[in-house]
Amino acid sequence: MILRYFFKGPLENTITMTNSLFSLALQSVSTESEGGLFDFNATLPVMAIQILLLMLALNLIFYKPIGQVLDERDESIRKQLTEASEMLMKAESITKQYELDLAQERRDAQSIIASAQKGAQEIVAMEIKQAQKDTEQLVTEATNQLNSQKEKALKALEEQVNTLSEQIKNKLISKVRFVQ
């Protein structure tokens, strides 16, 4: 991407550089005499053209494909980042939904537990009442049986007392008669 801006308009750059080199060569030829330190003859423009052609070839062969690869890579990275952020947002929304569902399920479970406890307490209370009624009934029956046995025992004792009284009375009468 950066390299693309450097080599934007290779013909413009090439033409500008070529013009600069030619004007430099012409100035140096006109001001200097032959055999100086820098001898500018026909090799200078040829070298300049070679450099420009090398720049053009490098631009077409090397820099543009590298720029395209870098652009594609940037696009791929942007696309992956976008997808990753979308997945993250989706995961967060799913997590929130699961948390809400879990909270609702917990509330439902608590209400079920509470109703089960209430039902169990009612059943226990009913069983306790029934056990108390059964106990009271057993106590009543036992009391009734004891009372009936008591009455029977009293009647039996009364009969025995009557019988013994009669026997004592008869013996006393017979002794009184015998003594007389």
Backbone as ProteinMPNN parsed JSONL, in Angstrom:
{"seq_chain_A": "MILRYFFKGPLENTITMTNSLFSLALQSVSTESEGGLFDFNATLPVMAIQILLLMLALNLIFYKPIGQVLDERDESIRKQLTEASEMLMKAESITKQYELDLAQERRDAQSIIASAQKGAQEIVAMEIKQAQKDTEQLVTEATNQLNSQKEKALKALEEQVNTLSEQIKNKLISKVRFVQ", "coords_chain_A": {"N_chain_A": [[0.831, -1.175, 0.0], [1.904, 1.265, 0.847], [4.081, 1.366, -0.819], [2.895, 1.624, -3.258], [2.122, 4.304, -3.403], [4.592, 5.505, -3.562], [5.451, 4.834, -6.071], [3.607, 5.799, -7.821], [2.381, 6.718, -10.831], [4.63, 6.051, -12.796], [5.585, 6.824, -15.274], [5.453, 9.584, -15.231], [7.323, 10.181, -13.254], [9.566, 9.089, -14.457], [9.829, 10.6, -16.8], [10.271, 13.144, -15.728], [12.668, 12.706, -14.32], [14.305, 11.981, -16.414], [14.361, 14.302, -17.973], [15.599, 15.995, -16.125], [18.138, 14.796, -15.892], [19.101, 14.997, -18.544], [19.222, 17.792, -18.841], [21.127, 18.393, -16.916], [23.306, 17.038, -17.954], [23.717, 18.435, -20.334], [24.397, 20.959, -19.365], [26.759, 20.4, -18.027], [28.399, 19.557, -20.127], [28.615, 21.79, -21.68], [29.923, 23.603, -20.015], [32.305, 22.495, -19.111], [35.509, 21.418, -20.064], [36.967, 18.95, -22.238], [38.239, 15.91, -20.859], [38.178, 16.335, -18.186], [37.549, 15.932, -14.663], [34.984, 14.776, -14.387], [33.688, 13.363, -17.061], [31.274, 14.012, -19.223], [29.689, 12.415, -21.588], [28.133, 10.663, -24.27], [27.533, 8.421, -22.785], [26.37, 9.083, -20.385], [23.56, 9.825, -20.784], [22.719, 7.32, -21.685], [23.182, 5.688, -19.484], [21.429, 6.917, -17.713], [19.013, 6.361, -18.962], [19.068, 3.588, -18.747], [18.91, 3.282, -15.965], [16.41, 4.408, -15.54], [14.818, 2.618, -17.016], [15.35, 0.315, -15.561], [14.17, 1.079, -13.125], [11.501, 1.284, -13.965], [11.047, -1.366, -14.781], [11.47, -2.704, -12.349], [9.409, -1.567, -10.914], [7.143, -2.494, -12.314], [7.493, -5.284, -12.242], [8.254, -6.018, -9.629], [7.497, -4.168, -7.425], [4.738, -3.482, -7.807], [3.397, -6.071, -7.735], [4.122, -6.774, -5.083], [2.919, -4.713, -3.686], [0.251, -5.298, -4.318], [0.007, -7.798, -3.055], [0.406, -7.015, -0.405], [-1.794, -5.304, -0.11], [-3.873, -7.155, -0.473], [-3.378, -8.761, 1.72], [-3.797, -6.934, 3.809], [-6.527, -6.479, 3.406], [-7.492, -9.052, 3.855], [-6.796, -9.376, 6.547], [-8.344, -7.327, 7.683], [-10.867, -8.31, 7.062], [-10.869, -10.736, 8.509], [-10.621, -9.711, 11.092], [-13.026, -8.334, 11.271], [-14.838, -10.469, 11.041], [-14.082, -11.893, 13.327], [-14.746, -10.059, 15.341], [-17.501, -9.969, 14.946], [-18.153, -12.614, 15.555], [-17.389, -12.621, 18.217], [-19.186, -10.775, 19.296], [-21.533, -12.175, 18.778], [-21.068, -14.442, 20.345], [-21.031, -13.246, 22.867], [-23.68, -12.333, 23.015], [-25.019, -14.779, 22.941], [-24.031, -15.875, 25.285], [-25.103, -14.095, 27.164], [-27.815, -14.647, 26.744], [-27.888, -17.334, 27.524], [-27.23, -17.001, 30.214], [-29.459, -15.55, 31.089], [-31.445, -17.473, 30.578], [-30.553, -19.472, 32.309], [-30.833, -18.18, 34.771], [-33.627, -17.911, 34.801], [-34.359, -20.612, 34.8], [-33.305, -21.341, 37.25], [-34.936, -19.819, 38.948], [-37.381, -21.052, 38.371], [-36.806, -23.648, 39.267], [-36.431, -23.105, 41.984], [-39.034, -22.3, 42.669], [-40.382, -24.683, 42.164], [-39.156, -26.345, 44.027], [-39.931, -25.018, 46.361], [-42.729, -25.323, 46.222], [-42.843, -28.103, 46.33], [-41.788, -28.542, 48.88], [-43.743, -27.275, 50.396], [-45.938, -28.875, 49.767], [-45.0, -31.293, 50.83], [-44.838, -30.587, 53.52], [-47.536, -30.168, 54.036], [-48.489, -32.763, 53.639], [-47.112, -34.1, 55.663], [-48.179, -32.76, 57.858], [-50.853, -33.541, 57.631], [-50.554, -36.291, 57.995], [-49.576, -36.295, 60.587], [-51.803, -35.25, 61.946], [-53.611, -37.279, 61.395], [-52.315, -39.38, 62.675], [-52.483, -38.418, 65.289], [-55.26, -38.467, 65.603], [-55.683, -41.201, 65.343], [-54.227, -42.065, 67.538], [-55.651, -40.847, 69.615], [-58.052, -42.166, 69.277], [-57.235, -44.777, 69.819], [-56.505, -44.437, 72.485], [-58.963, -43.733, 73.548], [-60.421, -46.068, 72.999], [-58.905, -47.858, 74.506], [-59.316, -46.765, 77.034], [-62.068, -47.104, 77.219], [-62.195, -49.904, 77.122], [-60.748, -50.472, 79.426], [-62.475, -49.289, 81.281], [-64.766, -50.859, 80.897], [-63.74, -53.344, 81.64], [-63.15, -52.725, 84.242], [-65.688, -52.252, 85.227], [-66.729, -54.814, 84.878], [-65.024, -56.192, 86.545], [-65.688, -54.97, 88.946], [-68.368, -55.741, 89.133], [-67.994, -58.458, 89.28], [-66.557, -58.583, 91.664], [-68.474, -57.509, 93.34], [-70.41, -59.44, 93.18], [-68.995, -61.524, 94.279], [-68.545, -60.412, 96.779], [-71.163, -60.24, 97.634], [-71.789, -62.918, 97.617], [-69.933, -63.886, 99.478], [-70.742, -62.381, 101.63], [-73.248, -63.424, 102.035], [-72.523, -65.981, 102.67], [-71.089, -65.495, 105.015], [-73.064, -64.371, 106.532], [-74.846, -66.492, 106.646], [-73.282, -68.306, 108.042], [-72.924, -66.951, 110.381], [-75.515, -66.784, 111.262], [-76.042, -69.452, 111.517], [-74.26, -70.053, 113.57], [-75.207, -68.479, 115.552], [-77.577, -69.672, 115.943], [-76.761, -72.058, 116.635], [-75.507, -71.571, 118.987], [-77.533, -70.777, 120.586]], "CA_chain_A": [[0.0, 0.0, 0.0], [2.794, 2.423, 0.921], [4.923, 1.352, -2.016], [2.089, 2.064, -4.39], [2.177, 5.757, -3.467], [5.925, 5.902, -3.995], [5.63, 4.606, -7.507], [2.423, 6.226, -8.528], [2.731, 7.462, -12.049], [6.041, 5.824, -13.116], [5.97, 7.574, -16.473], [5.676, 10.968, -14.828], [8.614, 10.216, -12.57], [10.607, 8.774, -15.442], [9.996, 11.755, -17.691], [10.865, 14.215, -14.94], [14.071, 12.374, -14.065], [15.041, 12.013, -17.689], [14.568, 15.717, -18.306], [16.599, 16.542, -15.201], [19.455, 14.252, -16.248], [19.539, 15.593, -19.807], [19.601, 19.192, -18.629], [22.374, 18.355, -16.168], [24.354, 16.605, -18.882], [23.986, 19.526, -21.273], [25.095, 22.022, -18.652], [28.129, 19.986, -17.737], [29.161, 19.488, -21.379], [28.873, 23.132, -22.174], [30.792, 24.368, -19.139], [33.59, 21.849, -18.878], [36.286, 20.999, -21.231], [37.186, 17.511, -22.275], [39.33, 15.378, -20.085], [38.092, 16.762, -16.806], [37.284, 14.895, -13.661], [33.768, 14.08, -14.827], [33.536, 13.522, -18.504], [29.904, 13.674, -19.591], [29.514, 12.231, -23.02], [26.902, 9.958, -24.607], [27.257, 7.334, -21.837], [25.521, 9.563, -19.311], [22.143, 9.613, -21.08], [22.44, 5.88, -21.791], [23.113, 5.194, -18.112], [20.193, 7.437, -17.146], [17.914, 5.587, -19.551], [19.136, 2.253, -18.153], [18.397, 3.383, -14.595], [14.963, 4.612, -15.625], [14.215, 1.359, -17.453], [15.438, -0.592, -14.419], [13.128, 1.504, -12.188], [10.216, 0.923, -14.554], [10.933, -2.831, -14.723], [11.278, -3.072, -10.946], [8.074, -1.131, -10.525], [6.147, -3.387, -12.909], [7.712, -6.688, -11.89], [8.463, -6.273, -8.208], [6.784, -3.328, -6.461], [3.28, -3.602, -7.948], [2.904, -7.32, -7.14], [4.27, -6.72, -3.625], [1.848, -3.821, -3.218], [-1.01, -6.036, -4.402], [0.014, -8.813, -1.995], [0.197, -6.314, 0.867], [-3.19, -4.861, -0.078], [-4.707, -8.339, -0.249], [-3.157, -9.175, 3.101], [-4.526, -5.973, 4.645], [-7.955, -6.757, 3.242], [-7.751, -10.322, 4.533], [-6.725, -9.125, 7.992], [-9.538, -6.553, 8.046], [-12.01, -9.207, 6.968], [-10.792, -11.655, 9.64], [-10.927, -8.952, 12.306], [-14.468, -8.084, 11.262], [-15.502, -11.735, 11.365], [-13.799, -12.216, 14.723], [-15.55, -9.188, 16.202], [-18.891, -10.412, 14.828], [-18.269, -13.856, 16.335], [-17.304, -12.255, 19.624], [-20.468, -10.176, 19.662], [-22.521, -13.248, 18.784], [-20.792, -15.264, 21.523], [-21.473, -12.49, 24.036], [-25.147, -12.347, 23.064], [-25.426, -16.137, 23.308], [-23.71, -16.025, 26.705], [-26.115, -13.355, 27.922], [-29.07, -15.385, 26.643], [-27.753, -18.51, 28.386], [-27.297, -16.548, 31.605], [-30.864, -15.242, 31.369], [-32.156, -18.752, 30.643], [-30.127, -20.149, 33.529], [-31.48, -17.491, 35.894], [-35.044, -18.284, 34.763], [-34.454, -22.007, 35.224], [-33.071, -21.367, 38.697], [-36.158, -19.34, 39.593], [-38.372, -22.121, 38.228], [-36.412, -24.736, 40.164], [-36.713, -22.665, 43.354], [-40.483, -22.346, 42.893], [-40.759, -26.103, 42.232], [-38.691, -26.834, 45.336], [-40.78, -24.428, 47.399], [-44.042, -25.977, 46.183], [-42.664, -29.475, 46.804], [-41.638, -28.469, 50.333], [-45.052, -26.942, 50.954], [-46.746, -30.09, 49.656], [-44.493, -32.271, 51.792], [-45.243, -30.134, 54.846], [-48.971, -30.437, 54.158], [-48.655, -34.21, 53.8], [-46.644, -34.436, 57.018], [-49.166, -32.24, 58.808], [-52.034, -34.41, 57.556], [-50.213, -37.57, 58.614], [-49.5, -36.063, 62.035], [-53.182, -35.131, 62.433], [-54.2, -38.608, 61.338], [-51.7, -40.163, 63.754], [-53.058, -37.94, 66.54], [-56.621, -38.988, 65.682], [-55.585, -42.635, 65.615], [-53.779, -42.209, 68.921], [-56.786, -40.497, 70.466], [-59.025, -43.25, 69.154], [-56.704, -45.908, 70.576], [-56.603, -44.105, 73.911], [-60.388, -43.808, 73.888], [-60.788, -47.484, 73.026], [-58.254, -48.476, 75.67], [-60.031, -46.27, 78.211], [-63.369, -47.779, 77.233], [-61.968, -51.3, 77.497], [-60.411, -50.491, 80.849], [-63.703, -48.995, 82.041], [-65.651, -52.027, 80.852], [-63.108, -54.378, 82.466], [-63.303, -52.267, 85.618], [-67.08, -52.517, 85.603], [-66.881, -56.266, 84.999], [-64.332, -56.599, 87.764], [-66.503, -54.505, 90.063], [-69.547, -56.611, 89.222], [-67.549, -59.765, 89.775], [-66.252, -58.385, 93.073], [-69.734, -57.291, 94.036], [-71.057, -60.741, 93.29], [-68.242, -62.296, 95.261], [-68.821, -59.81, 98.076], [-72.52, -60.664, 97.986], [-71.739, -64.346, 97.919], [-69.223, -64.014, 100.743], [-71.623, -61.808, 102.669], [-74.298, -64.41, 102.272], [-71.911, -67.105, 103.369], [-70.792, -65.033, 106.359], [-74.364, -64.205, 107.176], [-75.357, -67.83, 106.904], [-72.462, -68.897, 109.095], [-73.232, -66.252, 111.618], [-76.851, -67.206, 111.652], [-75.947, -70.833, 111.991], [-73.548, -70.025, 114.832], [-76.116, -67.878, 116.496], [-78.545, -70.709, 116.145], [-76.056, -73.139, 117.323], [-75.218, -71.047, 120.3], [-78.808, -70.683, 121.23]], "C_chain_A": [[0.883, 1.248, 0.0], [3.633, 2.511, -0.347], [4.159, 1.855, -3.235], [2.159, 3.59, -4.538], [3.547, 6.261, -3.903], [6.07, 5.834, -5.508], [4.382, 4.922, -8.299], [2.861, 7.089, -9.714], [4.18, 7.275, -12.45], [6.478, 6.596, -14.363], [6.236, 9.031, -16.126], [7.027, 11.108, -14.156], [9.755, 10.008, -13.567], [10.866, 9.975, -16.335], [10.675, 12.89, -16.944], [12.337, 13.946, -14.69], [14.897, 12.433, -15.342], [15.34, 13.447, -18.081], [15.634, 16.329, -17.404], [17.993, 16.078, -15.57], [19.98, 14.862, -17.548], [19.971, 17.041, -19.618], [20.906, 19.287, -17.85], [23.537, 17.987, -17.092], [24.713, 17.733, -19.839], [24.737, 20.659, -20.595], [26.542, 21.647, -18.404], [28.975, 19.925, -18.992], [29.522, 20.893, -21.832], [29.851, 23.886, -21.296], [32.168, 23.765, -18.977], [34.275, 21.519, -20.187], [36.523, 19.512, -21.133], [38.359, 17.126, -21.419], [39.313, 15.822, -18.655], [37.817, 15.575, -15.886], [36.056, 14.088, -14.04], [33.577, 14.382, -16.284], [32.135, 13.073, -18.872], [29.826, 13.599, -21.096], [28.228, 11.45, -23.221], [26.587, 8.836, -23.627], [26.331, 7.785, -20.705], [24.037, 9.399, -19.628], [21.795, 8.133, -21.181], [22.303, 5.287, -20.396], [21.813, 5.655, -17.445], [19.0, 6.649, -17.664], [17.898, 4.179, -18.958], [18.558, 2.262, -16.731], [16.881, 3.537, -14.614], [14.247, 3.343, -16.054], [14.246, 0.324, -16.323], [14.364, -0.238, -13.385], [11.749, 1.097, -12.682], [10.0, -0.585, -14.461], [10.705, -3.283, -13.292], [9.883, -2.711, -10.466], [7.027, -2.105, -11.044], [6.279, -4.822, -12.391], [7.679, -6.918, -10.388], [7.525, -5.48, -7.297], [5.271, -3.431, -6.581], [2.778, -4.929, -7.389], [3.029, -7.341, -5.61], [3.185, -5.831, -3.038], [0.503, -4.527, -3.245], [-1.096, -7.088, -3.293], [-0.239, -8.153, -0.639], [-1.241, -5.815, 0.996], [-4.134, -6.03, 0.197], [-4.582, -8.812, 1.197], [-3.883, -8.235, 4.058], [-6.021, -6.236, 4.599], [-8.339, -8.042, 3.975], [-7.752, -10.127, 6.044], [-7.941, -8.348, 8.459], [-10.771, -7.453, 8.065], [-12.025, -10.169, 8.159], [-11.1, -10.95, 10.95], [-12.425, -8.668, 12.411], [-15.227, -9.348, 11.637], [-15.295, -12.107, 12.821], [-14.634, -11.349, 15.659], [-17.024, -9.572, 16.136], [-19.114, -11.688, 15.637], [-18.23, -13.567, 17.825], [-18.618, -11.649, 20.104], [-21.551, -11.254, 19.741], [-22.329, -14.131, 20.01], [-21.253, -14.552, 22.796], [-22.996, -12.499, 24.156], [-25.663, -13.728, 23.45], [-25.175, -16.369, 24.79], [-24.741, -15.303, 27.564], [-27.441, -14.101, 27.915], [-29.03, -16.628, 27.538], [-27.838, -18.119, 29.851], [-28.733, -16.206, 31.996], [-31.676, -16.527, 31.502], [-31.823, -19.496, 31.933], [-30.779, -19.514, 34.757], [-32.967, -17.857, 35.963], [-35.235, -19.716, 35.248], [-34.22, -22.135, 36.731], [-34.305, -20.899, 39.451], [-37.245, -20.417, 39.524], [-38.071, -23.267, 39.18], [-36.705, -24.36, 41.611], [-38.213, -22.723, 43.649], [-40.963, -23.792, 42.984], [-40.349, -26.682, 43.581], [-39.583, -26.306, 46.442], [-42.153, -25.097, 47.415], [-43.948, -27.421, 46.659], [-42.523, -29.505, 48.32], [-42.986, -28.185, 50.999], [-45.959, -28.162, 50.911], [-46.312, -31.147, 50.655], [-44.899, -31.881, 53.211], [-46.734, -30.396, 55.078], [-49.225, -31.923, 54.385], [-48.239, -34.636, 55.202], [-47.656, -33.955, 58.053], [-50.418, -33.119, 58.811], [-51.744, -35.749, 58.225], [-50.113, -37.432, 60.133], [-50.901, -35.971, 62.62], [-53.848, -36.507, 62.461], [-53.638, -39.485, 62.456], [-52.26, -39.735, 65.109], [-54.484, -38.476, 66.709], [-56.594, -40.477, 66.024], [-55.171, -42.877, 67.059], [-54.916, -41.912, 69.889], [-57.834, -41.61, 70.443], [-58.548, -44.471, 69.938], [-56.796, -45.662, 72.076], [-58.044, -44.224, 74.368], [-60.825, -45.265, 73.99], [-60.174, -48.176, 74.243], [-58.951, -48.051, 76.955], [-61.372, -46.969, 78.341], [-63.202, -49.234, 77.66], [-61.629, -51.401, 78.984], [-61.644, -50.233, 81.711], [-64.633, -50.205, 82.047], [-65.066, -53.156, 81.691], [-63.249, -54.023, 83.943], [-64.714, -52.573, 86.11], [-67.31, -54.019, 85.776], [-66.228, -56.747, 86.283], [-65.13, -56.179, 88.994], [-67.742, -55.379, 90.246], [-69.142, -57.968, 89.776], [-67.229, -59.67, 91.259], [-67.54, -58.227, 93.901], [-70.458, -58.622, 94.224], [-70.329, -61.589, 94.322], [-68.493, -61.753, 96.675], [-70.213, -60.253, 98.541], [-72.521, -62.141, 98.402], [-71.057, -64.545, 99.271], [-70.074, -63.466, 101.899], [-72.714, -62.807, 103.021], [-73.724, -65.573, 103.074], [-71.612, -66.709, 104.822], [-72.101, -64.915, 107.154], [-74.933, -65.575, 107.559], [-74.548, -68.479, 108.03], [-72.774, -68.221, 110.432], [-74.635, -66.688, 112.126], [-76.765, -68.655, 112.168], [-75.188, -70.892, 113.302], [-74.46, -69.418, 115.879], [-77.195, -68.941, 116.8], [-77.89, -71.851, 116.901], [-75.761, -72.69, 118.748], [-76.586, -70.907, 121.048], [-79.279, -72.059, 121.421]], "O_chain_A": [[0.637, 2.182, -0.762], [3.864, 3.597, -0.879], [4.747, 2.448, -4.14], [2.243, 4.108, -5.652], [3.658, 7.312, -4.534], [6.727, 6.669, -6.129], [4.153, 4.339, -9.359], [3.614, 8.053, -9.572], [4.926, 8.254, -12.453], [7.644, 6.976, -14.473], [7.153, 9.642, -16.676], [7.786, 12.033, -14.447], [10.78, 10.687, -13.506], [12.019, 10.319, -16.592], [11.572, 13.534, -17.488], [13.167, 14.844, -14.829], [16.044, 12.88, -15.338], [16.461, 13.764, -18.478], [16.478, 17.096, -17.869], [18.934, 16.872, -15.566], [21.158, 15.204, -17.647], [20.982, 17.466, -20.178], [21.711, 20.182, -18.108], [24.619, 18.568, -17.006], [25.89, 17.958, -20.122], [25.627, 21.257, -21.199], [27.443, 22.473, -18.553], [30.17, 20.217, -18.932], [30.628, 21.132, -22.315], [30.562, 24.753, -21.804], [33.124, 24.499, -18.722], [33.658, 21.371, -21.242], [36.309, 18.895, -20.09], [39.327, 17.87, -21.261], [40.323, 15.707, -17.961], [37.852, 14.41, -16.283], [36.083, 12.857, -14.017], [33.334, 15.522, -16.68], [31.838, 11.879, -18.837], [29.89, 14.616, -21.787], [27.311, 11.567, -22.408], [25.463, 8.334, -23.632], [25.599, 6.977, -20.135], [23.307, 8.867, -18.792], [20.694, 7.73, -20.803], [21.412, 4.474, -20.15], [21.177, 4.898, -16.712], [18.09, 6.311, -16.908], [16.827, 3.634, -18.695], [17.813, 1.36, -16.348], [16.162, 2.908, -13.838], [13.186, 3.019, -15.521], [13.3, -0.443, -16.145], [13.719, -1.128, -12.829], [10.923, 0.619, -11.905], [8.912, -1.039, -14.107], [9.857, -4.137, -13.034], [9.258, -3.454, -9.71], [6.124, -2.5, -10.307], [5.276, -5.488, -12.135], [7.127, -7.917, -9.928], [6.827, -6.073, -6.475], [4.579, -3.465, -5.563], [1.81, -4.927, -6.628], [2.151, -7.86, -4.921], [2.598, -6.16, -2.008], [-0.297, -4.384, -2.321], [-2.143, -7.25, -2.666], [-1.005, -8.668, 0.175], [-1.837, -5.889, 2.07], [-5.068, -5.918, 0.991], [-5.567, -9.214, 1.816], [-4.513, -8.688, 5.013], [-6.697, -6.219, 5.627], [-9.379, -8.109, 4.63], [-8.617, -10.658, 6.74], [-8.515, -8.657, 9.504], [-11.607, -7.368, 8.965], [-13.078, -10.394, 8.756], [-11.76, -11.515, 11.823], [-13.013, -8.748, 13.49], [-16.149, -9.308, 12.451], [-16.219, -12.582, 13.481], [-15.169, -11.841, 16.653], [-17.727, -9.512, 17.145], [-20.13, -11.832, 16.318], [-18.951, -14.19, 18.605], [-19.102, -11.974, 21.189], [-22.379, -11.249, 20.652], [-23.304, -14.528, 20.649], [-21.803, -15.184, 23.698], [-23.54, -12.651, 25.25], [-26.632, -13.842, 24.201], [-25.994, -16.98, 25.477], [-25.199, -15.837, 28.574], [-28.118, -14.187, 28.94], [-30.004, -16.94, 28.223], [-28.453, -18.828, 30.647], [-29.176, -16.53, 33.098], [-32.491, -16.665, 32.415], [-32.701, -20.078, 32.57], [-31.223, -20.214, 35.667], [-33.504, -18.086, 37.046], [-36.156, -20.003, 36.012], [-34.864, -22.944, 37.4], [-34.686, -21.489, 40.461], [-37.944, -20.661, 40.507], [-38.975, -23.798, 39.826], [-37.174, -25.194, 42.385], [-38.623, -23.138, 44.733], [-41.845, -24.103, 43.784], [-41.11, -27.425, 44.201], [-39.955, -27.044, 47.355], [-42.686, -25.403, 48.481], [-44.862, -27.917, 47.318], [-43.071, -30.39, 48.978], [-43.324, -28.774, 52.025], [-46.661, -28.46, 51.878], [-47.148, -31.82, 51.259], [-45.263, -32.741, 54.013], [-47.142, -30.791, 56.17], [-50.059, -32.304, 55.206], [-48.921, -35.43, 55.85], [-47.954, -34.666, 59.013], [-50.976, -33.406, 59.87], [-52.591, -36.284, 58.941], [-50.511, -38.33, 60.875], [-51.168, -36.548, 63.674], [-54.55, -36.857, 63.41], [-54.371, -40.234, 63.103], [-52.488, -40.574, 65.981], [-54.877, -38.887, 67.801], [-57.358, -40.955, 66.862], [-55.69, -43.774, 67.724], [-55.119, -42.637, 70.863], [-58.425, -41.944, 71.47], [-59.332, -45.123, 70.629], [-57.123, -46.567, 72.843], [-58.319, -44.752, 75.445], [-61.508, -45.655, 74.937], [-60.827, -48.971, 74.92], [-59.157, -48.863, 77.857], [-61.769, -47.377, 79.433], [-63.981, -49.739, 78.468], [-62.13, -52.266, 79.702], [-61.835, -50.875, 82.744], [-65.22, -50.538, 83.077], [-65.806, -53.856, 82.383], [-63.44, -54.898, 84.788], [-64.923, -53.069, 87.218], [-67.998, -54.447, 86.703], [-66.772, -57.578, 87.011], [-65.239, -56.932, 89.962], [-68.118, -55.714, 91.37], [-69.829, -58.552, 90.614], [-67.582, -60.561, 92.032], [-67.657, -58.75, 95.009], [-71.036, -58.893, 95.276], [-70.948, -62.28, 95.131], [-68.633, -62.513, 97.633], [-70.404, -60.598, 99.707], [-73.152, -62.543, 99.379], [-71.553, -65.293, 100.113], [-70.105, -64.03, 102.993], [-73.046, -62.993, 104.192], [-74.34, -66.076, 104.013], [-71.852, -67.487, 105.745], [-72.184, -65.326, 108.311], [-75.435, -65.768, 108.666], [-75.125, -69.145, 108.889], [-72.868, -68.875, 111.471], [-74.832, -66.917, 113.319], [-77.387, -68.994, 113.175], [-75.489, -71.773, 114.107], [-74.444, -69.865, 117.026], [-77.645, -69.013, 117.943], [-78.519, -72.503, 117.733], [-75.797, -73.534, 119.644], [-76.532, -70.954, 122.277], [-80.365, -72.271, 121.96]]}, "name": "protein", "num_of_chains": 1, "seq": "MILRYFFKGPLENTITMTNSLFSLALQSVSTESEGGLFDFNATLPVMAIQILLLMLALNLIFYKPIGQVLDERDESIRKQLTEASEMLMKAESITKQYELDLAQERRDAQSIIASAQKGAQEIVAMEIKQAQKDTEQLVTEATNQLNSQKEKALKALEEQVNTLSEQIKNKLISKVRFVQ"}
